[in-house]
Amino acid sequence: MATTTEAERTTPVWTKADAKASRKANNKLHRKEHAWAAAFMAAPVIGWVAFLLFPMGFSIYASMTNWNGIGNMTFIGLDNYTRLLQDPYFWKALWNTVFYMIGIPIGLAISLALALALSRNIRGRTFFRTVYYIPVISSLAAIAILWQWAYNGDFGLVNQALALVGIQGPNWLMDPLWAKPALIIMAVWKGLGYSTLLYLAAVQAVPRSLYEAASLDGATSWKRFTKITWPMVRPVTFFLVVTNIIAGSMIFTEINIMTPTGGPSWSTASLVWYVWNQAFRNLNMGYATAMALVLGILVLIVTIIQFRINRANDFSID
């Protein structure tokens, strides 16, 4: 005859009611967890919809309307894009925007040279690092006003400095030939500290053992630069090229302050300046939106090309 042990007598009997109550408690806990998870995920989703998806959809629709920014929108289809292709001012502004990109390789070359110099153990390098970075944190509007005075054809500091070496400088901002180069020089000077700082960090991160091994193999300074330094700083160069292209395509403040009419013979007007001019001076919001979308697409295409080139030429040390 079977007997009941003490353990069996003290073990509770698991009934169907108990199993049902446990499932109910688990479901309640899961629902609470799902609710919290949904709440945390809702914030970025709402932000994405409110600040990206909706503005993008609205911009696409607005680009196909005749709208002054205040009154009712009149749908006109692709007329704004057709007008854009036939607008000589659009093409001139686009060419000026592309021309400003000349300053990117110039600025990167100077920045890399400064980074190599500042990476050496020289006296006052902390002072020079600070001096080069000051323009980066300075107000762009204030810098534009200072350079506008410096470029003055009568009493500007630039022409006075050129006169010391026997060169008669032009009236920079009033000369169609020199207006864009003047803005490029200012932009390169303004962004020099930022690029130099990133290059300096990249140069200092290169293992010293690589240079020591190259020196033992008899490599010249140029060989050490081309085979070690340049491949190691190439990711920083890629980052700076992409960000500078994006920033360069949006150049506006210095143009609006230094050449508020778009320069002599429309020589300094950028595409963003033309978009702003059409939107807020002429109240052609629909047409301005169409130009802004075209500019965004062009920048996206150039950025994708840069990523593909960088992927194809993935850096390595030979």
Contacts in CASP RR format, 6 or more apart in sequence:
PFRMAT RR
TARGET T0000
AUTHOR 0000-0000-0000
METHOD contacts of the structure
MODEL  1
MATTTEAERTTPVWTKADAKASRKANNKLHRKEHAWAAAFMAAPVIGWVA
FLLFPMGFSIYASMTNWNGIGNMTFIGLDNYTRLLQDPYFWKALWNTVFY
MIGIPIGLAISLALALALSRNIRGRTFFRTVYYIPVISSLAAIAILWQWA
YNGDFGLVNQALALVGIQGPNWLMDPLWAKPALIIMAVWKGLGYSTLLYL
AAVQAVPRSLYEAASLDGATSWKRFTKITWPMVRPVTFFLVVTNIIAGSM
IFTEINIMTPTGGPSWSTASLVWYVWNQAFRNLNMGYATAMALVLGILVL
IVTIIQFRINRANDFSID
59 289 0 8 1.000
59 292 0 8 1.000
59 293 0 8 1.000
60 293 0 8 1.000
61 73 0 8 1.000
62 73 0 8 1.000
62 285 0 8 1.000
62 286 0 8 1.000
62 289 0 8 1.000
63 80 0 8 1.000
63 81 0 8 1.000
63 286 0 8 1.000
63 289 0 8 1.000
63 290 0 8 1.000
63 292 0 8 1.000
63 293 0 8 1.000
64 75 0 8 1.000
64 76 0 8 1.000
64 77 0 8 1.000
64 78 0 8 1.000
64 79 0 8 1.000
64 80 0 8 1.000
64 286 0 8 1.000
64 290 0 8 1.000
65 73 0 8 1.000
65 74 0 8 1.000
65 75 0 8 1.000
65 76 0 8 1.000
65 77 0 8 1.000
65 286 0 8 1.000
66 73 0 8 1.000
66 74 0 8 1.000
66 76 0 8 1.000
66 79 0 8 1.000
66 286 0 8 1.000
67 73 0 8 1.000
67 74 0 8 1.000
67 285 0 8 1.000
67 286 0 8 1.000
68 283 0 8 1.000
68 284 0 8 1.000
68 285 0 8 1.000
69 283 0 8 1.000
69 285 0 8 1.000
70 283 0 8 1.000
80 286 0 8 1.000
80 287 0 8 1.000
80 289 0 8 1.000
80 290 0 8 1.000
81 290 0 8 1.000
81 294 0 8 1.000
83 287 0 8 1.000
84 90 0 8 1.000
84 287 0 8 1.000
84 290 0 8 1.000
84 291 0 8 1.000
84 294 0 8 1.000
89 266 0 8 1.000
89 269 0 8 1.000
89 274 0 8 1.000
90 271 0 8 1.000
90 274 0 8 1.000
90 291 0 8 1.000
92 266 0 8 1.000
92 269 0 8 1.000
93 266 0 8 1.000
93 269 0 8 1.000
93 270 0 8 1.000
93 271 0 8 1.000
93 273 0 8 1.000
93 274 0 8 1.000
94 271 0 8 1.000
96 180 0 8 1.000
96 266 0 8 1.000
96 267 0 8 1.000
96 268 0 8 1.000
96 269 0 8 1.000
96 270 0 8 1.000
96 271 0 8 1.000
97 248 0 8 1.000
97 249 0 8 1.000
97 251 0 8 1.000
97 270 0 8 1.000
97 271 0 8 1.000
97 272 0 8 1.000
97 295 0 8 1.000
99 180 0 8 1.000
100 180 0 8 1.000
100 183 0 8 1.000
100 184 0 8 1.000
100 187 0 8 1.000
100 248 0 8 1.000
100 251 0 8 1.000
100 270 0 8 1.000
101 245 0 8 1.000
101 248 0 8 1.000
102 184 0 8 1.000
103 184 0 8 1.000
103 187 0 8 1.000
103 188 0 8 1.000
104 241 0 8 1.000
104 244 0 8 1.000
104 245 0 8 1.000
104 248 0 8 1.000
106 184 0 8 1.000
106 188 0 8 1.000
107 188 0 8 1.000
107 191 0 8 1.000
107 192 0 8 1.000
107 195 0 8 1.000
108 195 0 8 1.000
108 237 0 8 1.000
108 240 0 8 1.000
108 241 0 8 1.000
108 244 0 8 1.000
110 188 0 8 1.000
110 192 0 8 1.000
111 192 0 8 1.000
111 193 0 8 1.000
111 195 0 8 1.000
111 196 0 8 1.000
111 199 0 8 1.000
111 240 0 8 1.000
112 195 0 8 1.000
112 199 0 8 1.000
112 233 0 8 1.000
112 237 0 8 1.000
114 132 0 8 1.000
114 192 0 8 1.000
114 193 0 8 1.000
114 196 0 8 1.000
114 199 0 8 1.000
115 196 0 8 1.000
115 199 0 8 1.000
115 200 0 8 1.000
115 202 0 8 1.000
115 203 0 8 1.000
116 203 0 8 1.000
116 225 0 8 1.000
116 229 0 8 1.000
118 125 0 8 1.000
118 128 0 8 1.000
118 129 0 8 1.000
118 196 0 8 1.000
118 200 0 8 1.000
119 200 0 8 1.000
119 203 0 8 1.000
119 204 0 8 1.000
129 196 0 8 1.000
129 197 0 8 1.000
129 200 0 8 1.000
132 192 0 8 1.000
132 193 0 8 1.000
132 196 0 8 1.000
133 193 0 8 1.000
133 194 0 8 1.000
133 196 0 8 1.000
133 197 0 8 1.000
135 143 0 8 1.000
135 189 0 8 1.000
135 190 0 8 1.000
135 191 0 8 1.000
135 192 0 8 1.000
135 193 0 8 1.000
136 190 0 8 1.000
136 191 0 8 1.000
136 193 0 8 1.000
136 194 0 8 1.000
140 190 0 8 1.000
140 253 0 8 1.000
140 254 0 8 1.000
141 253 0 8 1.000
141 257 0 8 1.000
143 186 0 8 1.000
143 190 0 8 1.000
143 254 0 8 1.000
144 186 0 8 1.000
144 253 0 8 1.000
144 254 0 8 1.000
144 257 0 8 1.000
144 258 0 8 1.000
145 257 0 8 1.000
147 182 0 8 1.000
147 186 0 8 1.000
147 254 0 8 1.000
147 258 0 8 1.000
148 173 0 8 1.000
148 257 0 8 1.000
148 258 0 8 1.000
149 156 0 8 1.000
149 157 0 8 1.000
150 156 0 8 1.000
150 157 0 8 1.000
150 158 0 8 1.000
151 158 0 8 1.000
151 172 0 8 1.000
151 173 0 8 1.000
151 182 0 8 1.000
151 258 0 8 1.000
152 159 0 8 1.000
152 171 0 8 1.000
153 159 0 8 1.000
153 169 0 8 1.000
153 170 0 8 1.000
153 171 0 8 1.000
153 172 0 8 1.000
153 174 0 8 1.000
158 169 0 8 1.000
158 172 0 8 1.000
159 168 0 8 1.000
159 169 0 8 1.000
162 168 0 8 1.000
162 169 0 8 1.000
163 169 0 8 1.000
170 177 0 8 1.000
170 178 0 8 1.000
171 178 0 8 1.000
172 178 0 8 1.000
172 179 0 8 1.000
172 182 0 8 1.000
173 179 0 8 1.000
173 182 0 8 1.000
173 258 0 8 1.000
173 259 0 8 1.000
173 263 0 8 1.000
173 268 0 8 1.000
174 264 0 8 1.000
175 264 0 8 1.000
176 263 0 8 1.000
176 264 0 8 1.000
176 265 0 8 1.000
176 267 0 8 1.000
179 259 0 8 1.000
179 263 0 8 1.000
179 264 0 8 1.000
179 267 0 8 1.000
179 268 0 8 1.000
180 267 0 8 1.000
180 268 0 8 1.000
182 258 0 8 1.000
183 251 0 8 1.000
183 254 0 8 1.000
183 255 0 8 1.000
183 258 0 8 1.000
183 259 0 8 1.000
183 268 0 8 1.000
186 254 0 8 1.000
186 258 0 8 1.000
187 248 0 8 1.000
187 251 0 8 1.000
187 254 0 8 1.000
195 240 0 8 1.000
198 236 0 8 1.000
198 239 0 8 1.000
198 240 0 8 1.000
199 233 0 8 1.000
199 236 0 8 1.000
201 236 0 8 1.000
202 232 0 8 1.000
202 233 0 8 1.000
202 235 0 8 1.000
202 236 0 8 1.000
203 229 0 8 1.000
203 232 0 8 1.000
203 233 0 8 1.000
205 232 0 8 1.000
206 228 0 8 1.000
206 229 0 8 1.000
206 232 0 8 1.000
206 233 0 8 1.000
210 228 0 8 1.000
210 317 0 8 1.000
211 224 0 8 1.000
211 228 0 8 1.000
214 223 0 8 1.000
214 224 0 8 1.000
214 227 0 8 1.000
214 228 0 8 1.000
215 224 0 8 1.000
219 227 0 8 1.000
227 317 0 8 1.000
227 318 0 8 1.000
228 317 0 8 1.000
231 315 0 8 1.000
231 316 0 8 1.000
231 317 0 8 1.000
232 315 0 8 1.000
232 317 0 8 1.000
234 315 0 8 1.000
235 315 0 8 1.000
238 306 0 8 1.000
238 310 0 8 1.000
241 306 0 8 1.000
242 303 0 8 1.000
242 306 0 8 1.000
242 307 0 8 1.000
245 299 0 8 1.000
245 302 0 8 1.000
245 303 0 8 1.000
245 306 0 8 1.000
246 299 0 8 1.000
246 303 0 8 1.000
249 271 0 8 1.000
249 272 0 8 1.000
249 295 0 8 1.000
249 296 0 8 1.000
249 298 0 8 1.000
249 299 0 8 1.000
250 272 0 8 1.000
251 270 0 8 1.000
251 272 0 8 1.000
251 273 0 8 1.000
252 270 0 8 1.000
252 272 0 8 1.000
252 273 0 8 1.000
252 276 0 8 1.000
255 262 0 8 1.000
255 263 0 8 1.000
255 268 0 8 1.000
255 269 0 8 1.000
255 270 0 8 1.000
255 273 0 8 1.000
256 273 0 8 1.000
256 276 0 8 1.000
258 268 0 8 1.000
259 268 0 8 1.000
262 268 0 8 1.000
262 269 0 8 1.000
262 273 0 8 1.000
263 269 0 8 1.000
269 277 0 8 1.000
271 291 0 8 1.000
271 295 0 8 1.000
272 295 0 8 1.000
274 291 0 8 1.000
275 288 0 8 1.000
275 291 0 8 1.000
275 292 0 8 1.000
275 295 0 8 1.000
276 288 0 8 1.000
278 284 0 8 1.000
278 287 0 8 1.000
278 288 0 8 1.000
278 291 0 8 1.000
279 285 0 8 1.000
279 288 0 8 1.000
279 289 0 8 1.000
END
